[in-house]
Amino acid sequence: MAERFARGGRLVAFGSSPAARSDVRHVAVEFVHPVIVGKRALPAIGLAGEGGLLARQVALVIEPEDIAIAFGTEEEDPDLVAALAEAQGRGAITIVFSPTPADWVFEPPSRDSFIRQELVETLYHVLWELVHVFFEHRGLLRGRDARAVHDVGASSFLYPFLSEGEHDLESIVADVGHSVLLKANEIGELREQTLTENQSELLRAAGALRETFEAGGKLLALGNGGSATDAMDVVADFRSPPQGWPARRALDLTEDTAILTAIANDVGIDAIFARQIIAYGRPGDAVLAFSTSGNSRNVIEALGEARRQRLKTIALVGYGGGRIADEGLADHIVVTRSEHIPRIQEAQASAYHVLRELVELVSTEAD
């Protein structure tokens, strides 16, 4: 992937199911808007079901040096194989997460659709991190000269050993491989912390949501950037649950670009979610807000408006919880204790998947 980006290639992600769409948008925003300060934007394009048949979209977009990454399965989308074949035929390298012909196949070892998606998210986050390491570390790319010492800048906290020198590139690659295993352990521990430390909060939040749905209410989900794609995914999970659970009423407040850009342009970015809560919220509805920092102003404004409208509020936050946790700005707050945004998002995916499952299992009377 780094070699392709170095030659001017782009990442083209595609998938058409509701859940796959959220991963398409997530991987694209990670590459175009890197969360590590100082990392360059790398070109990434997302193609989803709203654009029509995937194979037709791929035929119009893919170029020979591109990288194609496909989300979903052939069972979910019979057009997926044709889209991959189109990408390969046009010279792109291909990556998939199901047993489908491609250059790189990473099939998650689980039958649980939620766990599979969580593992896929972790993998493409690590791919994103590794691409930046290889792209900026001269000796690791063909045709680029090694240097005695290399300053990896903002990547240093991810891979500190890369600044030590480039006289032994095989050892450096081995160190990078070892760091991948360390990250696997890190996210496992963070998921455990998130789910065990917040167990009772998740149960109470699930009870509140169950009560909302049984009374005819709905869920409004929101977030920024990668957290916006989490809002997309959780709404997909409630509307189209793969496990055969009842479909639940849910709205994605990140979905309508005309509304978002109109409010941002005419009023300000802080109002993009609060205005929609005024428009769509009804007493007894619920809001699920995502913020890796716990300090996003438009999320805080939305939670404040939700309380004024007498909506139930749930927040998934990272770091130490930020203002949302410190000031108790939501009825139910789930804190993932990390300062690394990709790891926070990965653990939050586990939390909202568990929340979705609990909604079908909890008894509101028991709560």
C-alpha positions as a printed NumPy array, in Angstrom:
array([[  0.   ,   0.   ,   0.   ],
       [  2.791,   2.421,   0.871],
       [  4.5  ,   1.708,  -2.448],
       [  1.267,   2.454,  -4.272],
       [  0.68 ,   5.703,  -2.395],
       [  4.293,   6.713,  -3.099],
       [  3.615,   6.296,  -6.834],
       [  0.457,   8.413,  -6.704],
       [ -2.078,   5.69 ,  -6.076],
       [ -5.24 ,   6.03 ,  -4.016],
       [ -7.229,   3.87 ,  -1.651],
       [-10.702,   3.032,  -2.956],
       [-12.962,   1.387,  -0.36 ],
       [-16.317,  -0.075,  -1.3  ],
       [-19.246,  -1.994,   0.17 ],
       [-23.019,  -1.719,  -0.101],
       [-24.621,  -3.25 ,   2.999],
       [-25.581,  -0.812,   5.789],
       [-22.793,  -2.082,   8.076],
       [-20.214,  -2.224,   5.256],
       [-21.016,   1.371,   4.349],
       [-19.871,   2.527,   7.789],
       [-16.503,   0.768,   7.344],
       [-16.13 ,   2.252,   3.867],
       [-16.596,   5.75 ,   5.271],
       [-14.41 ,   5.01 ,   8.29 ],
       [-11.343,   3.801,   6.41 ],
       [-11.635,   6.693,   3.938],
       [-11.722,   9.374,   6.632],
       [ -8.776,   7.794,   8.47 ],
       [ -6.529,   8.136,   5.419],
       [ -7.748,  11.548,   4.229],
       [ -7.86 ,  13.125,   7.697],
       [ -5.228,  11.36 ,   9.848],
       [ -5.752,  11.731,  13.578],
       [ -1.997,  11.879,  14.247],
       [ -0.936,  15.51 ,  14.055],
       [  1.626,  16.063,  11.313],
       [  0.761,  13.008,   9.225],
       [  0.029,  13.77 ,   5.585],
       [ -3.392,  13.212,   4.066],
       [ -3.415,  10.203,   1.746],
       [ -6.072,   9.993,  -0.976],
       [ -8.972,   7.673,  -0.195],
       [-12.392,   7.383,  -1.797],
       [-15.453,   5.574,  -0.431],
       [-18.034,   3.953,  -2.699],
       [-21.251,   2.728,  -1.064],
       [-24.651,   1.414,  -2.051],
       [-26.233,   4.82 ,  -2.582],
       [-24.032,   5.251,  -5.667],
       [-25.537,   2.252,  -7.469],
       [-23.967,  -1.076,  -8.414],
       [-20.458,  -1.359,  -6.99 ],
       [-18.932,  -2.821, -10.15 ],
       [-20.113,   0.151, -12.19 ],
       [-18.792,   2.616,  -9.638],
       [-15.435,   0.824,  -9.459],
       [-15.144,   0.823, -13.27 ],
       [-15.525,   4.617, -13.277],
       [-13.206,   5.349, -10.346],
       [-10.364,   2.796, -10.117],
       [ -6.981,   3.64 , -11.672],
       [ -4.011,   1.275, -12.231],
       [ -1.946,   2.246,  -9.145],
       [ -4.899,   2.189,  -6.741],
       [ -5.585,  -0.024,  -3.723],
       [ -9.087,  -1.54 ,  -3.548],
       [-10.454,  -2.634,  -0.172],
       [-13.831,  -4.381,  -0.14 ],
       [-16.196,  -4.647,   2.83 ],
       [-18.997,  -7.164,   3.155],
       [-19.472, -10.644,   1.776],
       [-20.688, -12.171,  -1.455],
       [-23.821, -13.347,   0.388],
       [-24.629,  -9.762,   1.435],
       [-23.795,  -8.31 ,  -1.964],
       [-23.487, -10.555,  -5.056],
       [-21.997,  -7.556,  -6.909],
       [-18.931,  -7.594,  -4.618],
       [-17.056, -10.235,  -6.645],
       [-17.691,  -8.358,  -9.883],
       [-16.446,  -5.125,  -8.288],
       [-13.26 ,  -6.841,  -7.105],
       [-12.686,  -8.379, -10.532],
       [-13.159,  -4.945, -12.079],
       [-10.579,  -3.455,  -9.704],
       [ -8.066,  -6.235, -10.385],
       [ -8.584,  -5.951, -14.119],
       [ -7.716,  -2.272, -13.966],
       [ -4.448,  -2.896, -12.116],
       [ -5.452,  -2.243,  -8.496],
       [ -4.283,  -4.475,  -5.668],
       [ -7.23 ,  -5.872,  -3.724],
       [ -7.926,  -6.506,  -0.031],
       [-10.962,  -8.354,   1.34 ],
       [-12.228,  -9.655,   4.683],
       [-14.196, -12.652,   3.424],
       [-13.324, -15.804,   1.424],
       [-13.409, -13.957,  -1.883],
       [-10.678, -13.984,  -4.566],
       [ -8.284, -11.089,  -3.919],
       [ -4.591, -10.306,  -3.534],
       [ -4.885, -10.126,   0.265],
       [ -7.559, -12.008,   2.206],
       [ -7.936, -11.28 ,   5.934],
       [-10.873, -13.356,   7.114],
       [-11.791, -12.814,  10.786],
       [-11.886, -16.115,  12.728],
       [-15.419, -15.707,  14.083],
       [-18.992, -16.383,  13.009],
       [-20.32 , -13.487,  15.093],
       [-20.936, -10.586,  12.707],
       [-20.223,  -7.982,  15.402],
       [-16.909,  -9.55 ,  16.4  ],
       [-15.939,  -9.923,  12.747],
       [-16.532,  -6.224,  12.173],
       [-14.576,  -5.26 ,  15.296],
       [-11.584,  -7.316,  14.12 ],
       [-11.786,  -5.824,  10.634],
       [-11.791,  -2.303,  12.079],
       [ -8.725,  -3.091,  14.169],
       [ -6.949,  -4.484,  11.123],
       [ -7.561,  -1.487,   8.864],
       [ -6.541,   0.881,  11.654],
       [ -3.23 ,  -0.978,  11.996],
       [ -2.826,  -0.972,   8.207],
       [ -3.287,   2.802,   8.267],
       [ -0.616,   3.166,  10.952],
       [  1.812,   0.884,   9.106],
       [  1.32 ,   2.682,   5.798],
       [  2.482,   5.928,   7.415],
       [  5.499,   4.187,   8.936],
       [  6.574,   2.628,   5.629],
       [  5.678,   5.685,   3.586],
       [  7.853,   7.985,   5.671],
       [ 10.699,   5.625,   6.507],
       [ 12.845,   5.963,   3.396],
       [ 14.749,   2.715,   3.534],
       [ 11.59 ,   0.606,   3.641],
       [ 10.374,   1.588,   0.168],
       [ 11.919,   0.391,  -3.07 ],
       [ 14.   ,   3.02 ,  -4.83 ],
       [ 14.477,   5.16 ,  -1.718],
       [ 17.824,   5.439,  -0.003],
       [ 18.426,   4.338,   3.567],
       [ 19.591,   6.929,   6.072],
       [ 21.775,   6.567,   9.14 ],
       [ 19.175,   8.229,  11.34 ],
       [ 15.564,   8.927,  10.515],
       [ 13.219,  11.303,  12.28 ],
       [  9.775,   9.707,  12.328],
       [  8.178,  12.811,  13.807],
       [  4.646,  12.295,  15.053],
       [  4.891,   8.536,  14.459],
       [  7.45 ,   8.213,  17.258],
       [  4.908,   7.245,  19.906],
       [  3.648,   4.451,  17.653],
       [  7.012,   3.058,  16.546],
       [  9.834,   4.722,  18.544],
       [ 12.498,   2.266,  17.325],
       [ 12.292,   3.656,  13.771],
       [ 14.383,   6.681,  14.754],
       [ 17.333,   4.494,  15.738],
       [ 18.728,   4.079,  12.205],
       [ 18.337,   2.199,   8.956],
       [ 21.474,   0.111,   8.705],
       [ 19.537,  -3.136,   9.288],
       [ 16.178,  -2.867,   7.56 ],
       [ 15.243,  -6.503,   8.175],
       [ 15.469,  -5.929,  11.932],
       [ 13.357,  -2.794,  11.612],
       [ 10.656,  -4.688,   9.729],
       [ 10.785,  -7.401,  12.401],
       [ 10.33 ,  -4.726,  15.088],
       [  7.338,  -3.33 ,  13.225],
       [  5.854,  -6.842,  13.071],
       [  6.401,  -7.276,  16.81 ],
       [  4.642,  -3.965,  17.454],
       [  1.562,  -5.272,  15.626],
       [  1.307,  -8.079,  18.181],
       [  1.694,  -5.566,  21.002],
       [ -1.198,  -3.574,  19.537],
       [ -3.301,  -6.729,  19.429],
       [ -2.719,  -7.199,  23.147],
       [ -3.393,  -3.515,  23.813],
       [ -6.782,  -3.503,  22.112],
       [ -7.758,  -6.76 ,  23.801],
       [ -7.036,  -5.247,  27.204],
       [ -8.82 ,  -2.008,  26.309],
       [-11.931,  -3.832,  25.161],
       [-11.919,  -5.778,  28.43 ],
       [-11.572,  -2.558,  30.447],
       [-14.363,  -0.874,  28.523],
       [-16.82 ,  -3.727,  28.914],
       [-16.051,  -4.771,  32.5  ],
       [-15.606,  -1.332,  34.053],
       [-18.781,  -0.084,  32.344],
       [-20.845,  -3.239,  32.718],
       [-23.536,  -1.776,  34.953],
       [-23.697,   1.432,  32.889],
       [-24.193,  -0.543,  29.684],
       [-26.955,  -2.569,  31.334],
       [-28.743,   0.587,  32.515],
       [-28.341,   2.214,  29.098],
       [-29.744,  -0.892,  27.408],
       [-32.713,  -0.845,  29.758],
       [-33.353,   2.825,  28.944],
       [-33.181,   2.097,  25.206],
       [-35.467,  -0.919,  25.497],
       [-37.965,   1.243,  27.349],
       [-37.689,   3.901,  24.629],
       [-38.364,   1.437,  21.819],
       [-41.235,  -0.287,  23.602],
       [-42.897,   3.101,  24.091],
       [-42.631,   3.826,  20.364],
       [-39.6  ,   6.109,  20.635],
       [-36.446,   6.215,  18.55 ],
       [-32.682,   6.494,  18.855],
       [-30.72 ,   9.444,  17.434],
       [-27.002,   8.752,  16.923],
       [-24.228,  11.277,  16.269],
       [-20.468,  11.857,  16.215],
       [-17.658,  13.469,  14.207],
       [-15.232,  11.886,  11.732],
       [-14.548,   8.275,  12.659],
       [-17.161,   8.661,  15.392],
       [-19.665,   9.649,  12.69 ],
       [-19.063,   6.268,  11.085],
       [-19.757,   4.65 ,  14.467],
       [-23.09 ,   6.483,  14.483],
       [-23.74 ,   5.096,  10.978],
       [-22.903,   1.598,  12.145],
       [-24.966,   1.606,  15.309],
       [-27.99 ,   2.865,  13.365],
       [-27.429,   0.086,  10.806],
       [-27.279,  -2.429,  13.664],
       [-30.585,  -1.218,  15.083],
       [-32.404,  -0.904,  11.756],
       [-31.028,  -4.034,  10.072],
       [-29.763,  -6.388,  12.787],
       [-27.913,  -9.328,  11.225],
       [-28.931, -11.646,  14.062],
       [-32.622, -11.524,  13.174],
       [-33.589,  -9.335,  16.149],
       [-36.481,  -6.893,  15.761],
       [-35.649,  -3.809,  13.72 ],
       [-35.615,  -0.721,  15.929],
       [-36.324,   2.913,  15.076],
       [-33.075,   4.866,  14.715],
       [-31.826,   7.973,  12.902],
       [-28.243,   8.769,  11.906],
       [-27.723,  12.51 ,  12.417],
       [-24.502,  12.394,  10.38 ],
       [-26.216,  11.059,   7.251],
       [-27.697,  14.07 ,   5.467],
       [-24.856,  16.165,   4.035],
       [-27.232,  18.89 ,   2.858],
       [-28.519,  19.447,   6.404],
       [-25.033,  19.23 ,   7.943],
       [-23.443,  21.664,   5.513],
       [-26.377,  24.071,   5.614],
       [-26.28 ,  24.33 ,   9.395],
       [-22.466,  24.479,   9.494],
       [-22.378,  27.231,   6.862],
       [-25.293,  29.338,   8.082],
       [-25.148,  28.839,  11.853],
       [-21.894,  27.1  ,  12.762],
       [-20.404,  23.661,  13.203],
       [-21.362,  23.568,  16.896],
       [-25.068,  23.462,  15.968],
       [-25.082,  20.644,  13.389],
       [-26.482,  18.04 ,  15.774],
       [-28.412,  20.225,  18.213],
       [-30.539,  21.669,  15.395],
       [-31.457,  18.173,  14.244],
       [-32.393,  17.152,  17.775],
       [-34.755,  20.129,  17.866],
       [-36.242,  18.992,  14.554],
       [-36.503,  15.252,  15.165],
       [-36.421,  14.677,  18.916],
       [-39.528,  13.871,  20.914],
       [-39.785,  13.444,  24.697],
       [-38.826,   9.881,  25.539],
       [-36.507,   9.442,  22.551],
       [-32.84 ,   8.645,  23.181],
       [-29.54 ,  10.07 ,  21.936],
       [-26.346,   8.042,  21.564],
       [-23.326,  10.341,  21.218],
       [-19.772,   9.334,  20.297],
       [-16.707,  11.424,  21.185],
       [-13.206,  10.036,  21.54 ],
       [-12.159,  13.103,  23.562],
       [-15.353,  13.765,  25.484],
       [-14.885,  17.443,  24.599],
       [-16.392,  17.839,  21.119],
       [-18.373,  21.066,  21.256],
       [-21.094,  20.03 ,  18.831],
       [-21.589,  16.786,  20.757],
       [-21.819,  18.701,  24.049],
       [-24.32 ,  21.129,  22.495],
       [-26.369,  18.18 ,  21.241],
       [-26.441,  16.508,  24.655],
       [-27.525,  19.785,  26.245],
       [-30.33 ,  20.212,  23.727],
       [-31.393,  16.602,  24.212],
       [-31.837,  17.178,  27.931],
       [-33.823,  20.338,  27.289],
       [-36.077,  18.31 ,  24.991],
       [-36.4  ,  15.587,  27.695],
       [-34.562,  12.921,  25.705],
       [-32.553,  10.143,  27.323],
       [-28.823,  10.462,  26.695],
       [-25.968,   7.964,  26.334],
       [-22.365,   8.931,  25.605],
       [-19.393,   6.783,  24.607],
       [-16.183,   8.701,  25.321],
       [-12.437,   8.144,  25.461],
       [ -9.413,   9.566,  27.312],
       [-10.66 ,  10.265,  30.849],
       [-14.145,  11.116,  29.62 ],
       [-13.507,  14.827,  29.063],
       [-16.158,  17.402,  29.871],
       [-18.945,  14.938,  29.174],
       [-17.844,  12.701,  32.05 ],
       [-16.518,  15.451,  34.331],
       [-19.74 ,  17.452,  34.158],
       [-22.138,  14.497,  33.879],
       [-23.551,  15.721,  30.572],
       [-25.266,  12.409,  29.729],
       [-27.488,  10.043,  31.684],
       [-25.262,   7.07 ,  30.887],
       [-21.532,   7.503,  30.179],
       [-19.224,   4.707,  28.99 ],
       [-15.527,   5.609,  29.267],
       [-12.757,   3.898,  27.298],
       [ -9.526,   4.801,  29.091],
       [ -7.035,   5.415,  26.308],
       [ -5.505,   8.411,  24.552],
       [ -4.997,   6.62 ,  21.23 ],
       [ -7.972,   7.426,  18.997],
       [ -7.968,   4.274,  16.808],
       [ -7.829,   2.051,  19.915],
       [-10.654,   4.07 ,  21.533],
       [-12.864,   3.624,  18.475],
       [-12.15 ,  -0.096,  18.354],
       [-13.157,  -0.571,  21.991],
       [-16.21 ,   1.647,  21.531],
       [-17.329,  -0.642,  18.698],
       [-17.323,  -3.521,  21.171],
       [-19.317,  -1.396,  23.632],
       [-22.08 ,  -0.409,  21.233],
       [-22.3  ,  -3.921,  19.827],
       [-22.804,  -5.225,  23.368],
       [-25.325,  -2.437,  23.968],
       [-27.241,  -3.493,  20.85 ],
       [-27.342,  -7.091,  22.031],
       [-28.371,  -6.15 ,  25.559],
       [-31.34 ,  -4.164,  24.261],
       [-32.84 ,  -7.481,  23.137],
       [-31.921,  -9.293,  26.354],
       [-32.605,  -6.925,  29.236],
       [-35.936,  -6.575,  30.994],
       [-37.05 ,  -3.02 ,  31.645],
       [-38.853,  -4.242,  34.765],
       [-35.592,  -5.681,  36.122],
       [-33.852,  -2.361,  35.478]])
